[in-house]
Amino acid sequence: MDDYSGHYCLMCPGPVNVSQRVMQAMIGSEIGHREIEFSALLENIRRNCLKIMNLPETSYAMVVITGSGSAANEAVICSAIQPDDVVLSLATGEFGRRLGDISKIYNPNTVIHAQEWGTPLDLAWVEDYLRTHRVDWVTMVHNETCTGELQPVREVGALCKKYGAKLFVDAVSSFMADPLDLVDCNVTFMSTSSGKAIGMAPGLSLVVGKIDAFEALTHYPVRNYYLSLARHYDFFVNKRQTPNTPAIALFIALNEALRMILEEGIQERLAFQAQKAAQFRNGICSLGLSLLHPDHVLSNAVSTVILPEHTGFSELREALRSRNFIVYGGKGPLMDKVFQVSTMGHVDLNDVNALIDALRDILADHLHSVA
Ligand SMILES: *Cc1c(COP(=O)(O)O)cnc(C)c1O
């Protein structure tokens, strides 16, 4: 294969389809990152991002790191959490677990609270643990992408406040799909990435957090040079630059994607994500298929559907791929039990309907071949 171009309808939980306007922004992006144009661009991104999140500029800051969402997660964990801090990592699934795995590399005092995927977080256990143990940081995921279930950030944030712990939330797959108020939820740092519900290409990750917490980093030892949040913050605040050569074209496109969200309206964008998710879920039910845990608190970013009987995921994946749709299979214990469909990014209600129609065709063909 020597043609790598594609025009798939990406209905997988990242990467997502990108609008023409954002794509166009990347073209003609020949500016230097040590020049005033780049500094102005960074300042715009900062201002618009805080505006979108409804955060006061006097007490919240953000940095953009070149790298996928995991870069932001590792940057926070290696920079904000000190070697002798105690970390309680709420492993609600694959992505919660990864935060714990990163934390273990930098912090021997990491306790991973693992629970069965798709079971709601046991808040009574969390409270009991915080009451009876010293915990400096709690890490958790907002939308546990592997199940598409939202986690109780507000409740955990309140417990952190009560017992004096700081909270780091991975909102990579929920930002701009599900509302999250960092002030209300008592979140110290939050991470997200360009390539999910922001509707941009992958390659940039964002860390948003309290200015006090960013400032405190400057007193800590640097434990990872490239991903040092302190260095990113220092360059951002003092020079409006990045420590190393950034993915300039992606920064320009991110700026455009954030502008589009503001033009459309934040509530409108969130409502549209909710509408697309609801339309897909209704469609799934009309086909006689079932969602995994429809009674749990589901994210508007991704839907997890139980595979129809006698259908392997690879078969379904290929049938959808040949109709131009990309979806993902289940991970870990959900492998070959579910498939996952995301309605994030530049897809509209027609695309959602087209996917449901494609699934209807595939199921009919399949029944035919089984009969
Ligand atoms: C996508 C995702 C990430 C980041 O994964 P990358 O492979 O680094 O893009 C992190 N956390 C969650 C919850 C995600 O959905």
Ligand as a Chemical Component Dictionary entry (heavy atoms), coordinates in Angstrom:
data_LIG
# 
_chem_comp.id                   LIG 
_chem_comp.type                 NON-POLYMER 
_chem_comp.pdbx_formal_charge   0 
_chem_comp.three_letter_code    LIG 
# 
loop_
_chem_comp_atom.comp_id 
_chem_comp_atom.atom_id 
_chem_comp_atom.alt_atom_id 
_chem_comp_atom.type_symbol 
_chem_comp_atom.charge 
_chem_comp_atom.model_Cartn_x 
_chem_comp_atom.model_Cartn_y 
_chem_comp_atom.model_Cartn_z 
_chem_comp_atom.pdbx_ordinal 
LIG C1 C1 C 0 -7.389 9.004 24.352 1  
LIG C2 C2 C 0 -7.186 9.062 25.811 2  
LIG C3 C3 C 0 -5.925 9.347 26.370 3  
LIG C4 C4 C 0 -4.711 9.655 25.556 4  
LIG O1 O1 O 0 -4.273 8.635 24.764 5  
LIG P1 P1 P 0 -3.191 8.952 23.649 6  
LIG O2 O2 O 0 -2.952 7.635 23.024 7  
LIG O3 O3 O 0 -2.018 9.508 24.324 8  
LIG O4 O4 O 0 -3.831 9.937 22.735 9  
LIG C5 C5 C 0 -5.833 9.469 27.743 10 
LIG N1 N1 N 0 -6.900 9.287 28.524 11 
LIG C6 C6 C 0 -8.114 9.027 28.034 12 
LIG C7 C7 C 0 -9.263 8.879 28.977 13 
LIG C8 C8 C 0 -8.303 8.896 26.660 14 
LIG O5 O5 O 0 -9.527 8.636 26.168 15 
# 
loop_
_chem_comp_bond.comp_id 
_chem_comp_bond.atom_id_1 
_chem_comp_bond.atom_id_2 
_chem_comp_bond.value_order 
_chem_comp_bond.pdbx_ordinal 
LIG C1 C2 SING 1  
LIG C2 C3 SING 2  
LIG C2 C8 DOUB 3  
LIG C3 C4 SING 4  
LIG C3 C5 DOUB 5  
LIG C4 O1 SING 6  
LIG O1 P1 SING 7  
LIG P1 O2 DOUB 8  
LIG P1 O3 SING 9  
LIG P1 O4 SING 10 
LIG C5 N1 SING 11 
LIG N1 C6 DOUB 12 
LIG C6 C7 SING 13 
LIG C6 C8 SING 14 
LIG C8 O5 SING 15 
# 
